[in-house]
């Protein structure tokens, strides 16, 4: 595992941050945490894989007096985006004295020829945006011409671009770095991971996830109330999670009133689920089902379409389950009262909760510290409860997913009491 982060050059400028506890430029943390995983390295007298520790450096690469920075937000909405915009802007102004910060509008589109005039970000403008959901800068999906994007950075004299987004944004940011290198420019690209699904590899948690899981619990409460309030009541909740079922899993652990949790990582057969649901209603008279949006896609007809980010458009597992459940019990001559809840767009547009807000502040500040220290082609992450510099190539190397044999999924099975094998 190579966690080496690219640097633009030697840091010669003294940091303007006074009375600060600086992080040594070679400070690293161990990636592995289990003793059994570390022992082979110790026996071979080899250094185990390590990650670069984030934080302010005593010497920096850019001269703040001559620096211009840009911020762009891409992909779907997520709680905490405005918090990160605010944190980056405030840190640039107050920690380093940078006075020109541009917010490019509507994702990478804001760097294309069709761009709108970028927004000049100031502490006064961003002071209260963390109290609002969504993104001050707007967002969009889909690729843009890398050459045009680099032209824009050159035109505005941008020294550091902060890209807030998920997997597609990270790949776009890395492609942008390659063009910047080809032109031999000294421009840093720092990514800040925004994915409500918590599915970026080598990152312990992404911002917005905790808010999403917390708010998803409200939908589960509602589904449970509806279910127990009716004879043979069924509450069905669909949550976000295209390829990774973390939101669904944690909403169950936060609210152990759920009887069936369906996630993309664990296949199931509709017939077995329906039989288990029959048994649950016979024994308890009500049931609650939580399904991640990417669950059971093998049961649905392929749409053959892709969204603007290039992802295959999913079939609607929530509507599929609702119709199959109703049809199944109708065939049995048994009336059930099913209430279907899909809070996805409500959840992702909310302001961040207290923990996520604090997390976003620290992510934004550490992104600024990384950029000022001349790092590039990297994403600020969290690993083993410490902030890290992670090369983008590692972050996008694979999708982080629930382990069907891991402790999280085993805890979900214990909490729901659902059969371990619904295949």
WOMOLIN-V827531 format. One record per pair of residues at least 12 apart in sequence whose ideal C-beta (glycine too) atoms are under 10 Angstrom apart, sorted by the first residue. I is the first residue (numbers start at 1). J is the second residue. Records with the same first field share a line. If there is no record, write none. Layout:
I=J / J
This chain:
1=31 / 32 / 48 / 49 / 50 / 51 / 202 / 394 / 397
2=49 / 391 / 393 / 394
3=28 / 29 / 31 / 49 / 50 / 51 / 52 / 202 / 378 / 383 / 388 / 389 / 390 / 391 / 393 / 394
4=52 / 378 / 389 / 391 / 393 / 394
5=51 / 52 / 370 / 373 / 374 / 375 / 376 / 377 / 378 / 379 / 388 / 389 / 390 / 391 / 392 / 394
6=177 / 181 / 188 / 189 / 374 / 375 / 376 / 377 / 378 / 389 / 391 / 392 / 393
7=25 / 61 / 188 / 373 / 374 / 375 / 376 / 377 / 378 / 389
8=61 / 62 / 159 / 160 / 180 / 181 / 185 / 186 / 187 / 188 / 371 / 373 / 374 / 375 / 376 / 377
9=61 / 186 / 374
10=59 / 61 / 374
11=25 / 57 / 58 / 59 / 60 / 61 / 62 / 372 / 373 / 374 / 375
12=59 / 60 / 61 / 63 / 374
13=57 / 59 / 60 / 61 / 62 / 63 / 64 / 65 / 372 / 373 / 374
14=58 / 59 / 60
15=56 / 57 / 58 / 59 / 60 / 64 / 95 / 96 / 369 / 372 / 373
16=60 / 63 / 64 / 65 / 95 / 96 / 97 / 98 / 372
17=56 / 57 / 58 / 60 / 91 / 94 / 95 / 96 / 97 / 369 / 372
18=95
20=55 / 56 / 57 / 58 / 95 / 369
21=55 / 56
22=55 / 56 / 57 / 58 / 59 / 369
23=52 / 53 / 54 / 55 / 56 / 57 / 58 / 366 / 369 / 373 / 387
24=53 / 55 / 57 / 58
25=52 / 53 / 57 / 58 / 59 / 373
26=52 / 53
27=50 / 51 / 52 / 53 / 54 / 55 / 57 / 386
28=47 / 49 / 50 / 51 / 52 / 53 / 388 / 389
29=50 / 51 / 52 / 53 / 54 / 383 / 384 / 385 / 386 / 387 / 388
30=47 / 48 / 49 / 50 / 51 / 383 / 384
31=48 / 49 / 50 / 51 / 202 / 383 / 384 / 388
32=48 / 49 / 50 / 384
33=383 / 384
37=49
49=202
50=388
51=202 / 381 / 383 / 384 / 386 / 387 / 388 / 389 / 390 / 391 / 394
52=370 / 375 / 378 / 388 / 389 / 390 / 391
53=366 / 383 / 386 / 387 / 388 / 389
54=362 / 363 / 365 / 366 / 367 / 369 / 370 / 373 / 375 / 378 / 380 / 381 / 382 / 383 / 386 / 387 / 388 / 389 / 390
55=365 / 366 / 369 / 370 / 373 / 386 / 387 / 388 / 389
56=91 / 95 / 96 / 365 / 366 / 368 / 369 / 370 / 372 / 373
57=369 / 370 / 372 / 373 / 374 / 375
58=373
59=372 / 373 / 374
60=96 / 369 / 371 / 372 / 373 / 374
61=159 / 160 / 186 / 188 / 371 / 372 / 373 / 374 / 375 / 376
62=96 / 98 / 159 / 160 / 186 / 188 / 371 / 372 / 373 / 374
63=96 / 97 / 98 / 159 / 372
64=92 / 93 / 95 / 96 / 97 / 98 / 99 / 159 / 372
65=96 / 97 / 98 / 99
66=98 / 100 / 157 / 159
67=92 / 96 / 97 / 98 / 99 / 100 / 101 / 157 / 158 / 159 / 160 / 371 / 372
68=92 / 98 / 99 / 100 / 101 / 102 / 153 / 156 / 157 / 158 / 159 / 160
69=88 / 89 / 92 / 96 / 98 / 99 / 100 / 101 / 102 / 103 / 121 / 156 / 158 / 159 / 160 / 161 / 162 / 188 / 190 / 368 / 371 / 372
70=100 / 101 / 102 / 103 / 104 / 110 / 111 / 118 / 121 / 152 / 153 / 156 / 157 / 158 / 159 / 160 / 161 / 162 / 163 / 187 / 189
71=84 / 85 / 88 / 89 / 92 / 101 / 102 / 103 / 104 / 110 / 118 / 119 / 121 / 126 / 135 / 136 / 137 / 160 / 161 / 162 / 163 / 164 / 192 / 364 / 367
72=85 / 102 / 103 / 104 / 105 / 106 / 107 / 108 / 109 / 110 / 111 / 118 / 135 / 137 / 138 / 139 / 140 / 149 / 161 / 162 / 163 / 164 / 165 / 169 / 172 / 173
73=85 / 103 / 104 / 105 / 106 / 107 / 108 / 110 / 134 / 135 / 136 / 137 / 138 / 139 / 140 / 162 / 163 / 164 / 165 / 169 / 192 / 194
74=106 / 107 / 108 / 109 / 110 / 135 / 137 / 139 / 140 / 141 / 142 / 144 / 163 / 164 / 165 / 166 / 168 / 169 / 170 / 172 / 173 / 191 / 194 / 309
75=107 / 108 / 135 / 139 / 140 / 141 / 142 / 164 / 165 / 166 / 167 / 168 / 169 / 172 / 194 / 195 / 196 / 308 / 309
76=139 / 141 / 165 / 166 / 194 / 195 / 196 / 197 / 240 / 307 / 309 / 344 / 345 / 348 / 349
77=133 / 134 / 135 / 139 / 194 / 196 / 208 / 345 / 347 / 348 / 349 / 350
78=133 / 134 / 135 / 139 / 164 / 165 / 166 / 193 / 194 / 195 / 196 / 197 / 206 / 207 / 208 / 209 / 211 / 212 / 240 / 347 / 348 / 349 / 350 / 352 / 356
79=133 / 134 / 194 / 196 / 207 / 208 / 209 / 210 / 211 / 212 / 214 / 215 / 347 / 348 / 349 / 350 / 351 / 352 / 353 / 356 / 357 / 360
80=130 / 133 / 135 / 164 / 192 / 194 / 196 / 206 / 207 / 208 / 209 / 210 / 211 / 212 / 350 / 351 / 352 / 353 / 356 / 357 / 359 / 360 / 361 / 363 / 364
81=129 / 130 / 132 / 133 / 134 / 135 / 136 / 137 / 139 / 164 / 165 / 192 / 194 / 207 / 208 / 348 / 351 / 352 / 360
82=126 / 128 / 129 / 130 / 131 / 132 / 133 / 134 / 135 / 136 / 137 / 351 / 352 / 357 / 360
83=126 / 129 / 130 / 131 / 132 / 207 / 208 / 351 / 352 / 356 / 357 / 358 / 359 / 360 / 361 / 363 / 364
84=130 / 135 / 162 / 164 / 192 / 193 / 194 / 207 / 208 / 352 / 357 / 359 / 360 / 361 / 363 / 364 / 365 / 367 / 380
85=101 / 103 / 119 / 121 / 125 / 126 / 129 / 130 / 135 / 136 / 137 / 162 / 164 / 192 / 360 / 364
86=121 / 123 / 125 / 126 / 127 / 128 / 129 / 130 / 131 / 136 / 357 / 360 / 361 / 364
87=126 / 130 / 192 / 357 / 359 / 360 / 361 / 362 / 363 / 364 / 365 / 366 / 367 / 368
88=101 / 103 / 121 / 126 / 160 / 162 / 164 / 190 / 192 / 360 / 361 / 363 / 364 / 365 / 367 / 368 / 371
89=101 / 103 / 121 / 122 / 123 / 125 / 126 / 127 / 129 / 136 / 162 / 364 / 368
90=121 / 122 / 123 / 126 / 127 / 361 / 364 / 365 / 368
91=361 / 364 / 365 / 366 / 367 / 368 / 369 / 371 / 372
92=121 / 123 / 160 / 162 / 364 / 365 / 367 / 368 / 371 / 372
93=121 / 122 / 123 / 126 / 368
94=123
95=365 / 368 / 369 / 372
96=368 / 369 / 371 / 372
98=159 / 160 / 368 / 371 / 372
99=120 / 122
100=120 / 121 / 122 / 156 / 157 / 158 / 159
101=118 / 119 / 120 / 121 / 122 / 123 / 125 / 126 / 158 / 160 / 162
102=117 / 118 / 119 / 120 / 121 / 137 / 152 / 153 / 156 / 157 / 158 / 161
103=118 / 119 / 120 / 121 / 125 / 126 / 135 / 136 / 137 / 138 / 162
104=116 / 117 / 118 / 119 / 137 / 138 / 149 / 152 / 153 / 156 / 158 / 161 / 163
105=117 / 118 / 119 / 135 / 136 / 137 / 138 / 139 / 140
106=135 / 137 / 138 / 139 / 140
107=135 / 137 / 138 / 139 / 140 / 141 / 142 / 144 / 163 / 164 / 165 / 168 / 169 / 172 / 308
108=139 / 140 / 141 / 142 / 143 / 144 / 145 / 146 / 148 / 149 / 152 / 163 / 165 / 168 / 169 / 172 / 173 / 176
109=138 / 139 / 140 / 141 / 142 / 144 / 149
110=137 / 138 / 139 / 140 / 144 / 149 / 152
111=144 / 145 / 146 / 148 / 149 / 150 / 151 / 152 / 153 / 155 / 156 / 158 / 161 / 163 / 172 / 176
112=143 / 144 / 145 / 146 / 147 / 148 / 149 / 151 / 152
113=144 / 145 / 148 / 149 / 151 / 152
114=144 / 148
115=144 / 148 / 149 / 152
116=138
118=137 / 152 / 156 / 158
119=136 / 137 / 138
121=136 / 137
129=351
130=351 / 352 / 357 / 360 / 361
131=351 / 352 / 357
132=349 / 350 / 351
133=211 / 346 / 347 / 348 / 349 / 350 / 351 / 352
134=348 / 349 / 350 / 351
135=164 / 194 / 349
137=164
139=164 / 165 / 169 / 194
140=308 / 309
141=165 / 168 / 169 / 307 / 308 / 309 / 310 / 311
142=168 / 172 / 307 / 308 / 309 / 310
143=168 / 171 / 172 / 175 / 308 / 309 / 310
144=172 / 176
145=179
146=172 / 175 / 176 / 177 / 178 / 179 / 180 / 182
147=176 / 179 / 182 / 183
149=161 / 172 / 173 / 175 / 176 / 179 / 180
150=175 / 176 / 177 / 178 / 179 / 180 / 182 / 183 / 185 / 187
151=179 / 183
153=176 / 179 / 180 / 183 / 185 / 187 / 189
154=180 / 183 / 185 / 187
157=187
158=185 / 187 / 188 / 189
159=185 / 186 / 187 / 188 / 371 / 372 / 374
160=187 / 188 / 189 / 190 / 367 / 368 / 370 / 371 / 372 / 374 / 375 / 376
161=173 / 176 / 177 / 180 / 187 / 188 / 189 / 190 / 191 / 371 / 376
162=188 / 189 / 190 / 191 / 192 / 364 / 367 / 368 / 370 / 371 / 380
163=176 / 189 / 190 / 191 / 192 / 194 / 367 / 379 / 392
164=190 / 191 / 192 / 193 / 194 / 207 / 360 / 363 / 364 / 367
165=191 / 192 / 193 / 194 / 195 / 309 / 379
166=191 / 193 / 194 / 195 / 196 / 197 / 199 / 200 / 206 / 309 / 395 / 396
167=193 / 195 / 197 / 199 / 200 / 201 / 243 / 309 / 311 / 395 / 396 / 399 / 400
168=195 / 307 / 308 / 309 / 310 / 311 / 396
169=191 / 192 / 193 / 194 / 195 / 309 / 379 / 392 / 396
170=189 / 191 / 192 / 193 / 194 / 195 / 200 / 377 / 378 / 379 / 390 / 392 / 393 / 395 / 396
171=191 / 309 / 310 / 392 / 393 / 395 / 396
172=189 / 191 / 309 / 392
173=189 / 190 / 191 / 192 / 376 / 377 / 378 / 379 / 392 / 396
174=189 / 191 / 376 / 377 / 378 / 379 / 391 / 392 / 393 / 395 / 396
175=189 / 392
176=189 / 376 / 377
177=189 / 191 / 376 / 377 / 378 / 392
178=377
180=376 / 377
181=376 / 377
186=374 / 376
187=371 / 376
188=370 / 371 / 372 / 373 / 374 / 375 / 376 / 377 / 378
189=371 / 375 / 376 / 377 / 378 / 379 / 392
190=366 / 367 / 368 / 369 / 370 / 371 / 372 / 375 / 376 / 377 / 378 / 379 / 380 / 389 / 392
191=367 / 370 / 376 / 377 / 378 / 379 / 380 / 381 / 390 / 392 / 395 / 396
192=206 / 207 / 360 / 363 / 364 / 366 / 367 / 370 / 379 / 380 / 381
193=205 / 206 / 207 / 208 / 363 / 379 / 380 / 381 / 382 / 390 / 392 / 395
194=206 / 207 / 208 / 360 / 363
195=207 / 208 / 209 / 240 / 242 / 244 / 246 / 400
196=208 / 209 / 211 / 212 / 213 / 239 / 240 / 241 / 246 / 247 / 344 / 347 / 348
197=209 / 212 / 239 / 240 / 241 / 242 / 243 / 244 / 245 / 246 / 247 / 248 / 264 / 292 / 293 / 294 / 399 / 400 / 401
198=210 / 212 / 213 / 241 / 244 / 245 / 246 / 247 / 249 / 250 / 400 / 402
199=241 / 242 / 243 / 244 / 245 / 246 / 247 / 264 / 398 / 399 / 400 / 401 / 402
200=244 / 379 / 381 / 390 / 394 / 395 / 396 / 398 / 399 / 400
201=381 / 390 / 394 / 395 / 396 / 397 / 398 / 399 / 400 / 401
202=379 / 381 / 382 / 383 / 388 / 390 / 391 / 394 / 395 / 396 / 397 / 398 / 400
203=379 / 380 / 381 / 382 / 383 / 388 / 390 / 394 / 395 / 400
204=381 / 382 / 383 / 384 / 385 / 386 / 387 / 388 / 400
205=246 / 356 / 359 / 381 / 382 / 383 / 385
206=246 / 356 / 359 / 363 / 379 / 381 / 382 / 400
207=352 / 355 / 356 / 357 / 358 / 359 / 360 / 361 / 362 / 363 / 364 / 382
208=347 / 348 / 350 / 352 / 353 / 356 / 359 / 360
209=246 / 247 / 250 / 356 / 359
210=250 / 254 / 352 / 353 / 354 / 355 / 356 / 359
211=347 / 348 / 350 / 351 / 352 / 353 / 354 / 355 / 356 / 357 / 359
212=239 / 240 / 241 / 246 / 247 / 250 / 251 / 343 / 344 / 347 / 348 / 350 / 352 / 353 / 356
213=239 / 246 / 247 / 248 / 249 / 250 / 251 / 252 / 253 / 254 / 255 / 347 / 353
214=250 / 251 / 254 / 255 / 347 / 350 / 353 / 355 / 356
215=239 / 247 / 251 / 343 / 346 / 347 / 348 / 350 / 353
216=237 / 239 / 240 / 241 / 247 / 248 / 250 / 251 / 252 / 254 / 255 / 290 / 343 / 344 / 347
217=250 / 251 / 252 / 253 / 254 / 255 / 257 / 258
218=251 / 255 / 341 / 343 / 346 / 347
219=235 / 237 / 238 / 239 / 251 / 255 / 290 / 341 / 342 / 343 / 344 / 346 / 347
220=235 / 237 / 239 / 248 / 251 / 252 / 254 / 255 / 256 / 257 / 258 / 288 / 290 / 341 / 343
221=235 / 237 / 255 / 257 / 288
222=235 / 237 / 288 / 339 / 341 / 343
223=235 / 236 / 237 / 255 / 257 / 258 / 287 / 288 / 289 / 290 / 338 / 339 / 340 / 341 / 343
224=237 / 255 / 257 / 258 / 259 / 286 / 287 / 288
225=257 / 288 / 339
226=286 / 288 / 337 / 338 / 339 / 340 / 341
227=257 / 259 / 281 / 284 / 285 / 286 / 287 / 288 / 289 / 336 / 337 / 338 / 339
228=257 / 284 / 285 / 286 / 287 / 288
229=286 / 337 / 339
230=285 / 286 / 335 / 336 / 337 / 338 / 339
231=281 / 285 / 286 / 335 / 336 / 337
232=281 / 282 / 285 / 286 / 287 / 329 / 334 / 335 / 336 / 337 / 338
233=281 / 285 / 286 / 287 / 288 / 336 / 337 / 338 / 339
234=259 / 260 / 277 / 280 / 281 / 286 / 287 / 288 / 289 / 321 / 322 / 325 / 326 / 329 / 336 / 337 / 338 / 339 / 340
235=257 / 258 / 259 / 286 / 287 / 288 / 289 / 290 / 337 / 338 / 339 / 340 / 341
236=260 / 287 / 288 / 289 / 290 / 291 / 318 / 319 / 321 / 322 / 325 / 338 / 339 / 340 / 341 / 342
237=251 / 258 / 261 / 288 / 289 / 290 / 291 / 318 / 339 / 340 / 341 / 342 / 343
238=262 / 289 / 290 / 291 / 292 / 293 / 295 / 316 / 317 / 318 / 319 / 320 / 321 / 322 / 340 / 341 / 342 / 343 / 344
239=251 / 252 / 261 / 262 / 263 / 290 / 291 / 292 / 293 / 295 / 318 / 341 / 342 / 343 / 344 / 347
240=292 / 293 / 294 / 342 / 343 / 344 / 345 / 347 / 348
241=262 / 263 / 264 / 265 / 291 / 292 / 293 / 294 / 295 / 344 / 401 / 402
242=264 / 292 / 293 / 294 / 297 / 307 / 311 / 312 / 314 / 399
243=263 / 264 / 265 / 292 / 293 / 294 / 297 / 311 / 314 / 399 / 400 / 401 / 402
244=263 / 264 / 265 / 292 / 294 / 399 / 400 / 401 / 402
245=261 / 262 / 263 / 264 / 265 / 266 / 290 / 291 / 292 / 293 / 294 / 295 / 401 / 402 / 408 / 409 / 412
246=263 / 265 / 292 / 400 / 401 / 402 / 408
247=263 / 290 / 292 / 293 / 344 / 347
248=261 / 262 / 263 / 264 / 290 / 291 / 292 / 293 / 294 / 295 / 402 / 412
249=261 / 263 / 265 / 266 / 290 / 292 / 402 / 408 / 409 / 411 / 412 / 415
250=408 / 411 / 412
251=290 / 292 / 412
252=288 / 290 / 408 / 411 / 412 / 413 / 415 / 416 / 418
253=408 / 411 / 412 / 414 / 415 / 416
254=415
255=288 / 290 / 415
256=411 / 412 / 414 / 415 / 416 / 417
257=286 / 288 / 290 / 415 / 416
258=287 / 288 / 289 / 290 / 412 / 415 / 416 / 417 / 418
259=276 / 277 / 280 / 281 / 284 / 286 / 287 / 288 / 289 / 290 / 415 / 416 / 417 / 418
260=273 / 276 / 277 / 280 / 287 / 288 / 289 / 290 / 291 / 321 / 416 / 417 / 418 / 419 / 422
261=288 / 289 / 290 / 291 / 292 / 295 / 409 / 412 / 413 / 415 / 416 / 418
262=289 / 290 / 291 / 292 / 294 / 295 / 296 / 317 / 321 / 418 / 422
263=290 / 291 / 292 / 294 / 295 / 296 / 401 / 402 / 404 / 408 / 409 / 412
264=291 / 292 / 293 / 294 / 295 / 296 / 297 / 314 / 317 / 399 / 401 / 402
265=292 / 294 / 295 / 401 / 402 / 403 / 404 / 406 / 409
266=292 / 295 / 296 / 402 / 404 / 409 / 412 / 413 / 420 / 421 / 422 / 423
267=295 / 296 / 297 / 298 / 299 / 404 / 421 / 422 / 423
268=291 / 295 / 296 / 298 / 299 / 418 / 419 / 421 / 422 / 423
269=296 / 298 / 299 / 421 / 422 / 423
270=296 / 299 / 320 / 321 / 324 / 325 / 328 / 422
271=324 / 328 / 422
272=419 / 421 / 422 / 423
273=289 / 291 / 296 / 299 / 321 / 324 / 325 / 328 / 418 / 419 / 422
274=321 / 324 / 325 / 327 / 328 / 329 / 332 / 422
275=328 / 419 / 422
276=417 / 418 / 419 / 422
277=289 / 321 / 325 / 328 / 329 / 336 / 418
278=328 / 329 / 332 / 334
279=419
280=417 / 418
281=329 / 334 / 336
282=334
286=336 / 337
287=325 / 336 / 338 / 418
288=339 / 416
289=318 / 321 / 322 / 325 / 338 / 340 / 416 / 418
290=341 / 412 / 416
291=317 / 318 / 320 / 321 / 342
292=317 / 318 / 402
293=314 / 315 / 316 / 317 / 318 / 342 / 344
294=314 / 315 / 317
295=314 / 317 / 318 / 320 / 321
296=314 / 315 / 317 / 320 / 321 / 324 / 422
297=312 / 314 / 315 / 317 / 320
298=315
299=315 / 317 / 320 / 321 / 324
300=314 / 315 / 316 / 317 / 319 / 320
301=315 / 320
302=314 / 315
303=315 / 316
316=342
318=340 / 341 / 342 / 344
319=340 / 342
321=338 / 340
322=338 / 339 / 340
323=338 / 340
325=338 / 340
326=338 / 340
359=382 / 387
362=380 / 382 / 387
363=379 / 380 / 381 / 382 / 387
364=380
365=380 / 387
366=380 / 381 / 382 / 387 / 388 / 389
367=379 / 380 / 387 / 389
368=380
369=387 / 389
370=387 / 388 / 389
373=389
375=389 / 391
376=391 / 392
377=391 / 392 / 393
378=390 / 391 / 392 / 393 / 394 / 395
379=391 / 392 / 394 / 395 / 396
381=394 / 395
404=420
